[in-house]
Amino acid sequence: MGLLAGKRALITGGTTGLGLAVAGRFLAEGARVVITGRDAGLGERAGQALGPDARFLAADAADPEAIASSVRAAADHLGGLDALVNNAGVAVTARLIDTPLADYDRVMSVNVRGYLLYAQHAYPHLARDRGCMIHIASDAGIWGEQAIGLYSVTKAAVVMLGKMLALDGGPDGVRSNVLCPGDIWPGMRHMAPPGEPARPEQDRAESGEGWPVPPIGRIGQPGDVAAAAVFYASDEAGFITGTTLLVDGGMTAGYLQRERGAGLPGVGVTGPGGLQRGGGGGGWQR
């Protein structure tokens, strides 16, 4: 039997990337899942790929009514909820000081308000069966990335949101933990300059060439994050709540070098002010 046998999970932003990988791994470990996303076409393809134990629900994480209805529908379909994975997210590639108000409202409404609303609506179902919440943040929420300043702010907020929900959920046995991915190939879909939608070419996989290699010696893969999510959702993590786990190959352990060209193998970057890396869970986008 898998680690999640018999468990029922709602995974937001589950049609591509990390969310899709988490859904696939949950299914492989015996769970039944409902995934959400804004794009019906992507959702239908994801649902077909995941198989009969998965269902797609169209829902925009910026829309409070869509959030409420998707939680109700997921709980009805699954017969309850044991896990909520808050994963839906967007970003804008701009310094914080240059970020227009419209982009601020859009990113905050998905990345912070959306997480809170999903948690609030899922909570009664999770409390009924002593379930858990897993919130996908980013290493950008730990050490900040100037090129995606607002995204960094939202992910720092998610880290604290996860802690406060752990305090709230403790008496009901509801656990709340945060995952902070580093650079995860092929990167994040919903990222664009201010005022622009995500570009179509962002749907295509990137090679990852030129990304700084973390101390572990390779770029992260969606499966790395999915494996951590499985552990958090499993009974093996029953005494773990209010924590933040970095899944970044050691990148935030410290700088391997300060200047470009210092001769260290696999490293060619300086500090956050000049870094260029891919945008997995929160990659540099200079």
Wavefront OBJ file of the C-alpha trace (Angstrom):
o trace
v 0.000 0.000 0.000
v 1.122 3.524 -0.766
v 1.815 6.215 1.798
v -1.441 7.965 0.892
v -3.743 5.001 0.437
v -7.362 6.061 0.796
v -6.591 9.759 1.198
v -8.495 12.475 -0.664
v -6.670 15.567 -1.882
v -7.512 18.886 -3.494
v -4.572 20.358 -5.425
v -4.902 23.900 -6.747
v -3.014 24.866 -9.877
v -2.736 21.178 -10.629
v -2.865 21.198 -14.427
v 0.847 21.758 -15.143
v 4.274 21.871 -13.508
v 4.609 21.256 -9.789
v 0.880 20.850 -9.210
v 0.576 18.189 -11.878
v 3.626 16.377 -10.522
v 2.192 16.421 -7.006
v -1.127 15.079 -8.293
v 0.597 12.262 -10.144
v 2.680 11.278 -7.139
v -0.330 11.389 -4.805
v -2.175 9.065 -7.145
v 0.801 6.708 -7.293
v 0.775 6.575 -3.479
v -2.900 5.569 -3.399
v -4.744 8.883 -3.069
v -7.684 10.173 -5.065
v -7.305 13.750 -6.231
v -9.153 16.747 -7.583
v -7.070 19.350 -9.411
v -8.043 22.921 -10.234
v -6.881 25.461 -12.792
v -8.063 28.340 -14.940
v -7.444 26.753 -18.351
v -10.119 24.182 -19.185
v -8.095 22.742 -22.046
v -5.047 22.137 -19.891
v -7.278 20.779 -17.172
v -8.983 18.257 -19.382
v -5.648 17.038 -20.748
v -4.232 16.768 -17.247
v -7.275 14.863 -16.023
v -6.996 12.393 -18.881
v -3.285 11.913 -18.274
v -3.760 11.339 -14.551
v -6.465 8.729 -15.011
v -9.800 7.775 -13.454
v -8.854 8.589 -9.853
v -8.356 12.260 -10.755
v -10.896 14.920 -11.637
v -10.397 18.442 -12.978
v -12.449 21.416 -11.800
v -12.140 24.781 -13.558
v -11.479 27.462 -10.940
v -9.631 30.767 -10.858
v -7.744 31.213 -7.579
v -8.351 34.961 -7.824
v -12.136 34.460 -7.719
v -13.573 33.939 -4.209
v -16.769 32.361 -5.532
v -14.838 29.953 -7.733
v -12.707 28.961 -4.753
v -15.729 28.250 -2.571
v -17.535 26.262 -5.247
v -14.438 24.232 -6.181
v -13.874 23.194 -2.561
v -17.527 22.159 -2.243
v -17.394 20.209 -5.480
v -14.112 18.515 -4.568
v -15.389 17.465 -1.133
v -18.636 16.192 -2.630
v -16.815 14.232 -5.336
v -14.253 12.702 -2.985
v -16.533 12.290 0.000
v -14.419 14.601 2.125
v -10.880 15.992 2.192
v -7.720 14.763 3.863
v -5.280 17.153 2.194
v -5.278 20.578 0.596
v -2.288 21.506 -1.541
v -2.231 25.263 -2.161
v -0.183 25.598 -5.325
v -1.857 28.006 -7.780
v 0.361 31.031 -8.341
v 1.304 33.863 -10.677
v 4.183 36.330 -10.841
v 5.313 39.527 -12.512
v 8.918 40.104 -13.563
v 9.632 43.528 -12.119
v 11.344 45.223 -9.230
v 8.886 45.849 -6.418
v 9.312 49.607 -6.752
v 8.291 49.382 -10.425
v 5.267 47.091 -9.949
v 1.954 48.662 -11.061
v -1.018 48.533 -8.717
v -3.003 46.326 -11.091
v -0.265 43.701 -11.048
v 0.018 43.981 -7.266
v -3.698 43.294 -6.884
v -3.603 40.365 -9.324
v -0.598 38.614 -7.805
v -1.660 39.165 -4.200
v -5.193 37.947 -4.924
v -3.924 34.607 -6.237
v -0.779 33.969 -4.202
v -1.954 35.128 -0.771
v -5.705 35.724 -0.661
v -6.339 32.623 -2.757
v -4.315 30.455 -0.379
v -6.166 31.826 2.630
v -9.596 31.374 1.069
v -8.846 27.823 -0.012
v -7.664 27.083 3.531
v -10.770 28.651 5.084
v -13.198 26.775 2.850
v -11.352 23.453 3.111
v -10.863 23.668 6.864
v -14.211 22.177 8.013
v -13.592 19.142 5.798
v -10.002 18.757 6.964
v -10.986 19.137 10.622
v -13.543 16.374 10.271
v -10.810 13.860 9.421
v -7.716 15.474 11.004
v -6.300 16.363 7.613
v -3.506 18.645 6.500
v -2.661 21.672 4.392
v 0.477 21.987 2.273
v 1.271 25.447 0.962
v 3.705 25.785 -1.940
v 5.828 28.893 -1.419
v 9.336 29.437 -2.842
v 12.934 30.012 -1.870
v 12.165 33.557 -3.058
v 10.079 33.899 0.082
v 13.117 33.078 2.212
v 15.906 35.192 0.748
v 14.103 37.437 -1.748
v 14.704 37.967 -5.440
v 14.734 41.530 -6.695
v 13.734 40.705 -10.261
v 10.486 39.166 -9.012
v 10.051 41.399 -5.992
v 6.299 41.139 -5.510
v 6.387 37.366 -5.966
v 9.026 37.227 -3.224
v 6.783 39.269 -0.928
v 3.811 36.974 -1.542
v 5.823 33.840 -0.880
v 7.186 35.278 2.357
v 3.559 35.883 3.310
v 2.730 32.251 2.511
v 5.445 31.078 4.909
v 3.811 32.996 7.762
v 0.319 32.034 6.612
v 1.307 28.387 6.957
v 2.532 28.966 10.498
v -0.596 30.825 11.615
v -2.829 28.140 10.129
v -0.826 25.546 12.050
v -1.651 27.385 15.273
v -5.312 27.649 14.322
v -5.552 24.038 13.201
v -3.771 22.387 16.108
v -6.815 21.903 18.360
v -8.649 20.159 15.517
v -5.677 18.048 14.487
v -5.259 19.936 11.192
v -1.611 20.236 10.216
v -0.248 23.089 8.084
v 3.201 23.075 6.491
v 5.018 25.010 3.770
v 7.233 23.774 0.939
v 9.730 26.212 -0.598
v 11.020 24.927 -3.949
v 14.201 26.358 -5.428
v 14.981 26.130 -9.138
v 12.741 23.425 -10.555
v 12.981 22.603 -14.267
v 11.309 23.686 -16.558
v 10.209 26.788 -14.631
v 7.020 28.670 -13.862
v 4.338 29.217 -16.496
v 2.494 32.261 -15.198
v 5.268 34.849 -15.180
v 5.413 37.971 -17.360
v 6.395 41.650 -17.374
v 4.008 44.155 -15.726
v 0.606 44.402 -17.363
v 1.159 41.422 -19.647
v -0.298 37.913 -19.550
v 1.995 34.900 -19.384
v 3.624 34.497 -22.787
v 2.750 31.425 -24.891
v 6.416 30.441 -25.177
v 6.477 29.886 -21.441
v 4.447 26.742 -22.010
v 7.477 25.237 -23.768
v 10.102 23.452 -21.747
v 13.386 25.239 -21.199
v 16.724 23.457 -21.230
v 17.796 24.833 -17.872
v 21.148 25.701 -19.442
v 22.751 28.605 -17.635
v 20.886 28.010 -14.381
v 23.201 27.949 -11.365
v 23.711 24.421 -10.092
v 22.986 24.041 -6.359
v 25.397 22.268 -4.014
v 23.643 18.929 -4.501
v 24.966 18.981 -8.082
v 21.840 19.137 -10.250
v 18.786 21.257 -11.061
v 15.613 20.294 -9.249
v 12.805 18.311 -10.837
v 9.066 18.471 -10.096
v 9.303 15.009 -8.582
v 11.586 16.353 -5.860
v 8.837 18.668 -4.652
v 6.160 16.026 -5.112
v 8.074 13.595 -2.901
v 8.228 16.167 -0.104
v 4.507 16.858 -0.489
v 3.732 13.148 -0.184
v 5.641 12.986 3.093
v 3.845 16.014 4.509
v 0.464 14.554 3.528
v 1.226 11.120 4.952
v 0.650 9.774 8.439
v 4.440 9.653 8.806
v 4.296 13.444 9.298
v 1.547 13.295 11.912
v 3.569 15.261 14.497
v 4.912 17.812 12.001
v 3.098 21.117 11.641
v 4.048 24.767 11.325
v 7.259 23.924 9.487
v 8.882 25.279 6.326
v 10.896 22.875 4.186
v 13.294 24.138 1.518
v 13.485 21.845 -1.506
v 16.343 23.632 -3.253
v 19.326 21.310 -3.367
v 21.101 23.421 -0.764
v 21.013 26.663 -2.774
v 20.001 28.794 0.203
v 22.643 27.232 2.449
v 24.987 30.025 1.375
v 26.769 31.491 -1.606
v 29.303 29.195 -3.201
v 31.112 32.228 -4.606
v 30.727 35.972 -4.817
v 32.001 36.753 -8.274
v 31.406 35.379 -11.738
v 34.264 33.301 -13.048
v 35.833 32.395 -9.709
v 36.492 28.922 -11.024
v 34.206 26.799 -8.875
v 32.706 23.918 -10.891
v 29.043 24.267 -11.740
v 28.752 27.799 -10.377
v 28.743 31.056 -12.284
v 26.665 33.536 -10.357
v 26.991 36.214 -7.730
v 24.458 37.263 -5.080
v 20.746 38.034 -5.550
v 21.393 41.507 -6.933
v 22.823 40.106 -10.148
v 21.635 36.546 -10.328
v 20.062 34.945 -13.368
v 18.384 31.665 -12.833
v 15.270 29.829 -13.968
v 11.929 30.368 -12.293
v 10.961 27.038 -10.810
v 9.531 27.571 -7.372
v 10.989 31.050 -7.538
v 13.995 31.337 -9.837
v 15.942 34.425 -10.751
v 14.590 35.957 -13.932
v 17.109 38.619 -14.905
l 1 2 3 4 5 6 7 8 9 10 11 12 13 14 15 16 17 18 19 20 21 22 23 24 25 26 27 28 29 30 31 32 33 34 35 36 37 38 39 40 41 42 43 44 45 46 47 48 49 50 51 52 53 54 55 56 57 58 59 60 61 62 63 64 65 66 67 68 69 70 71 72 73 74 75 76 77 78 79 80 81 82 83 84 85 86 87 88 89 90 91 92 93 94 95 96 97 98 99 100 101 102 103 104 105 106 107 108 109 110 111 112 113 114 115 116 117 118 119 120 121 122 123 124 125 126 127 128 129 130 131 132 133 134 135 136 137 138 139 140 141 142 143 144 145 146 147 148 149 150 151 152 153 154 155 156 157 158 159 160 161 162 163 164 165 166 167 168 169 170 171 172 173 174 175 176 177 178 179 180 181 182 183 184 185 186 187 188 189 190 191 192 193 194 195 196 197 198 199 200 201 202 203 204 205 206 207 208 209 210 211 212 213 214 215 216 217 218 219 220 221 222 223 224 225 226 227 228 229 230 231 232 233 234 235 236 237 238 239 240 241 242 243 244 245 246 247 248 249 250 251 252 253 254 255 256 257 258 259 260 261 262 263 264 265 266 267 268 269 270 271 272 273 274 275 276 277 278 279 280 281 282 283 284 285 286
